[in-house]
Amino acid sequence: MLRRLQYEGAARVVAPALATGLRAQRRLRSWRRPKKEPSEWFGPPLRATYRLKEVLTRHYLSGRYADGAVPVAWVTSGFPIELLRPFGYHVVYPENHAAMCGVQRKGVKLAQVAEVWGLSQDTCGYARCDIGSFLSGNTPAGRLPKPDILLACTNICQTVVHWYRTLAAILKVPVFVVDTPFLSGDPDERTETYVAEQLEECMQLCARIAGKKVDRKALGRVAQRSKEASELWGECLALSQAEPAPWTGFEQFLHLGPIVAMRGLPECNAYYRELRDELRERVKHGIGAIRHERFRLLWDNLPIWYELRSLSTLLAEVGFTIVTTTYSYGWAETAPLFDPRDPIVSAARVYARVFINRSLDFRLEMMKKLVNTYSCDGAILHSNHSCKPYSVGQIDLADRLAKEASIRTLLLDGDHIDMRVHSKEQAEGRLAAFMESFGGL
């Protein structure tokens, strides 16, 4: 009972009070400090960024007291969390947590803990960062609640199988892996049935752990909210078709947090309505993410989290902006496939079609579509040392995209977490040469 009160208090009292305090602090700082000159390269910052911080702070703050109060699940980014919402699970995404560590440049230190423990440096940076965080007890989130179950889905990679089995052995909790066959073409009915049967089994297991009965109507309502959230996210992304784009692809990576970690919750949808309305306002008044947009780019793969600001500045100084990314688009692409009337089968349909689980031909067509839709002049493909499934085939993709979409492409070596295998000087040199190739600089 005490734990439940702590959990509810953190979510409903402490987090809102903290958010109010943060807003008051910002107003006080703006009143005390001399007014800043507008940035030479960037437009005014998104107001929604402050709201994003409040939303995610509330999520992680309540999570500190979740274990012992409500059932807790740790899940991979491609897992259908809609199954968990009717049972009141608090959901933790180790990948989101690792990305937070990467932005704060804590990824290497945590990864080294996992490497000393026995993991190879070639293992996914998210996995090393997450396991290192757990082993060391060091996290920027304050504390992550211990899970009652670990849930993984192979639609993003096979690494998650070994990652979550390792966590299960350490934490001594059950793990359930949903197997989604790789799609060389469109999934057939047999594939969808195979995945749907696993989801049904998983839902029954989660119900037993939570001590609750399956509520199909509640599941349908959650599926409807997820569908709306994906549609709202798609609307936010689509506004970058405007010239100048009202926000950058790098900003999209940051604002992905709620659609990943809070999908199916009302506050997720409320947040994206606010973001969409602000972006619409910027488009209406011609406010761009950068002040002098000249060239528009597509970004493929995960971001280099610890270099977001420096890369944004390097691009903006000469009028380049990332207007769309394959990863952020992936969270909107399958929105039409959600069907609240048949949530299990439609979840199988949606989550089997995650673009990273598709053929290179499919990925190429998706990238060509984004290039045309967002009027891109070029594309940067991040060859990510830590994410082999996302990076495989990028040499061919870059070559074919350049020829078939008639744009310039750059294959940029890096890593989304591990700064040790990323050369900032080399990356900046290659980017500079790439931008010079557009002429007029």
N, C-alpha and C positions, 0 to 999 in steps of 0.2 A: 504493500500500500504506500509506504514512504517513497519507494522508488518511482512509483507511478505519479505521485504528487510532484516529485522532482522533475520528472520528464514533462509533465503537463505545464508545470511552472516555468520551466526553461523555454518551452515553445510559446506559451501564451502570455507570460508576464515579463520574464527576464529579457528575452530576445526583442520584443517590441520596445521595452524600456531602453535597451542598448541602442536600437535603431534610432529612437528619439534623441538619445544622447549624441550619437554620431552626427545627426542632422544639425543639432544645436552647436556642436563643435565646429562643423563646417561653416555655419553662419558666423560664428564668433571669429574664426580665422579670417574669413573674407572681410569682416568688418575691421579687424585689426591691421591686416596686411595692406600695403599699397596695392592698388589695382594693377594686375599684371597686363603687360602689353600683349595683344593677340599674338599667337604663334605665327611665325613667318611661313611655316609649311602646312600646319594643320588647322582645320576648322574648329569651332567650339566643341568641347567634349560633350558626349551624350549625357543627358541628365539621368537616363536609365541606368548608367553605370553605377551610380550611387545606390539606386534601388536594388540593383543586382547584388551588391555587397550585403545589403540588409537581408535579402531573401536567403542567400547562401549562409550567412551568419546564423540566421534562425535555424536553418536545417542542421548545420553542424553542431550548434550549441545544444539543441534538443537531443542530438545523437549521443552526447556525453552521458546522458542518463537513461538511454533507451534500453540497454540490457538489464533484465530484471523487471522492467516496466511493461514492455511490449515485445513481441517476437522481432528478432533482428535477422536480416539476410544481407550477406555480401554478394553482389552480383556483378557479372561482366556487362560491358556497355551494350552488347547486343542481346541481352536477355529480356524476354517479355515480362517486365515487372507488373504489367496489368494484372497478372495472376495473383500477385501478393497483396494488392491494395485492399480488397474486401476483407482480408484477415487482419488488417491493422499493422502490418509489418513496417518497421523502420528500415529503409533500404540504404545501404552504403555501397558506393562505387569506388573500389580501390583505384581504378584508372583516373577518375576525377580527382581523387586525393593525391595521386602521384603527379598529375598535371599541376595541381596547386603547389606541390613541392618544387616542381620544375620552374614555375614562374618565379618563385622565391629563391631560386638557385641553391636549393638544398638537396637536389636529386643525387648528385655525385656522392656526397657524404653518406646518404642513406644506402645508395647502391653498393658502396664499398663495404658496408656492414654485411650485406647479403653475400658479397663475394668472399669475404673472410669466412663466412659460414659455409660456403661451398658452391655458390652459383657462379657460372661462367660469365665473363664480361660480355659475351655475345648473346646472352639471354635478354629478352625484352626489358628495356629500361623501366617501364611501368612495373613489371613484376619484381625486378630487383629493388626498386625504390620502395614499393609497398611492403615487401617482405622485410627489407632492412628497417623500415619504419616500425613494423611490429616487433621485430627482434630487439631494437634499441629503445622502444617506447618513446621515440622522438617524432612528433608530428606537429605541423603548424595548425592543425585543427583542434589542438588541445588534448583530445582523447577520442579514439574511435571505439564504439561499443563492440563487445565480443559477439560474434554471430551465433545464432542457433542453427543456421544452415548456410552452406555455400552453394551458389547457383551459377553455372557457367553455360554458355552456348557457343558452339564451335563456328558460328557464322562469321566471326571476326578473325579467328586464327585457331590453330591447334595448341599454341602455347598455353592458352587458358586452361586446358585440361591438366597439364602438369603443374601449372601455377596453383590452381585451386586444390589439386590433390596434395600438393606440398603444404598449403595452408591448412587443409583438413587434418593432416598428420600432426602439425604443430598445435593446432587449436583443439584437436580431438572432437570435431563436430562433423556431421554428415555432409556429403557433397553430392549434388545431382548435376549431371552434365547432359544437356540437350544436344543431340547430334543433328546437325543440319547438313545434308549432302551438298557438296560443291556443285554449282549449277553451270554447266557448259552451255546450256540454252535456257529456255523457260521451264520452270518446274511443272511436272505433270501431277495428276491427281494422286498418284502413288506416293510421290515425295511429300505432298501436303498432308496426306493421311498419316504417313510415317512420323512426321514432326508433330502433328496434332495429337496423336496417341501418347507421345512422350510428354507433351504439355499437360494433358489430362492427368497422367500419372503423377507428374510433378506437383500439380495443383492439389491433388488429394494428399500427397505427403506434406505439403506446406500447411494444409488445413489441420492435419493431425498434430503437427508440431505446435501450431497456434491454439489448438484446442477448440476449434470452431468448425461449423458446417459450411459446406460450399453454398454460396448464394449466387445463383446464375444471373439474377436480375441486377445485383450489385456489380457483378463482373461486367455486364453489358453497359452499365452507367460509366464505369471506369474506362472501358474501351471507347465510349463516346467522347469522354474528356481527352483521351490520348489522341483520338482522331482530330479533335478541335485544336489541340496543342500543336500537332504536326502541321495542320493547315495554317495556324497563326504564324508558326515559325517560317513556313513557306512564304507567307505574305511579307514578312520582315525581309527575307532574302530577296524576294522579287523586286523590292523597292530599290535595290542597287542597280536595276536596269536603267535608272535615271542617270543623266549626265549633268552635273557631277554626281557620283555615288554618295549617298548620305552617310554611309559607314563603310569601313574596310573589312576585308575578309579576315584580317587578324582580330578585329573587334568581334566578328562573328564567332570566332573560336572561344572567346571569353564568355560571350552571352549564351553559349551552348549549355552552360551549367544546368539550368532548370529543366530543359527538355531531356537531358540525360538522366539526372538524379531525381527529378520530381515529376516525371511524366505520370499522368493519371490523377494528379492532385489539383484541386481548384486554384490554388495559389500559383501554380505553374502557368495556367491559362491567363490568369489575371495579369501576371508579369508581362507576358508577350503581347497582350492588348496594349499595355502602357508603352512598350517598346515600339510596337507597330505605329501607334498614334504619333509618337514623337518623330519617327522616321518619315511618316507622311507629311508632317509639318515641315521638316527640313527639305523634303523634295519640293513642296509647294513654294517655299521661299528661296529655293536654289542654293541651299546650304550644303556644301560638300564636306566629306571627311578630310580631304586635303584642299588647300586653297587654289592650286593651279593644276588641275587634273588634265594631263595630256595623253597618257597612255594607260590602258586598262588591262589587267592581268588576271589569269586564273592560277590558283595554287592547288597543287595536288599533294596529298598525304597529310600527315599530322603536322602541326606547327613546330618550330624550334622554340619551345616555350621560353627559354631563358634569353632569347634574342629578339623577342617580338618588338620591343621599342626601337632597338637599334636598326633592325631591318626596315621597320615602318619609316623611320626617319631617312634612311639611305634612299629609299624609293621615293618618298614624298619630296625630297630636295630637288629632284629633277622631274617631278610631275607624274610619277608612276603610282598607281594604287592597285591593290588586290581587291577586285570587286566580287569574286566568287571563289569558293573552294569546294572540292569534291566531297570533303568530309562533312562540312556543314550542310551541304545539299542532301547528303544521304539521310538526314533526319527529317526531311520533308518529302522526299521522293515517293515514298510508299504510302503517304497519307490517304489517298483514295481507296486503298485496299482494306483499311480498317472497317469492320462491319459489326456494330454493337449487337445486332440480332444473332450473330454466330461468332462470339468472341474467340473461342478456342481455334476454330478452323481459320478464321481471318488472321489471328495471331501467327499461326503456322505459315500462312501465305505471306504475311508482311515480313516476318523475321527470317524466312528462308531466302528472301530476295535482297538482303543486305548487299550493297554493291560490291563490297570487298569479297563476297562469296560468289561472285560472278566471273565470267570469262573476261580475258583481256579485250576481246572484241566488244563485249558489252560496255566495259569501262571506257573504251575509246569512243564509242558512240555517245555515251553520257557526257564525256568531256567535250566532244564536238558540239553537242547540244548546248552546253553551258557557254562555250565560246561564242556561239551564234546568239544565244538569248541575251547575254550580257555584253555583247559587242567588244569582245576581248581582242587586243592586239598581240598578245603573247601569253605564254604559260610558263610557270616555274614548277618543275616536278622535284619535290624534295626526296632525294634518295636517302631514306631513313635507315641508318645502321641498325636501330633497335626494332624496326618493324619490317621483317622480311616479307610477309604476305602482301603488304601494301606496296612495297618497293619492287617486288619481282616484276620483270617485264617492262620497267619504266624506260629503258633505253629504246626498245621498239615502240612503246607508246609515244615517247617524245618525237621520234623520227616520223611516225605515221601521222601524228597530230599536226606536225609542222607541214607535211605535204598535203594532207587532206583538208585541213582547215585554213591553210595558207597563212600561218602565223609563225612567229619566232618562238622557239622553246629553249629552255635551259634546264639541264639536269644538275641540281645543286646538292652536293654531299652534305650530310649533317646527321643529327640525332635529336629526337624530341626531348630527351632527358639528360643524356650523358655528355657533358661539356668536354670530356677528355677526348672524344673521337670527333670533335667538331673544330675546324680551324677557322676562326673568325676572319682572319686576314685573307685566307684563300677564298672564303665564301664572298667576302666583300669585293675582292678583286674580280671574281667571276661575274658577280652581279653588275659591277661597274662596266665590264666589257660587254655584257649582254645588253645593258641599257644604251650604251654608245652605239650599238648596232642598229638602233632605231633611227639614228640620225637626228640632226637639229639640236643636239645637246651642247 
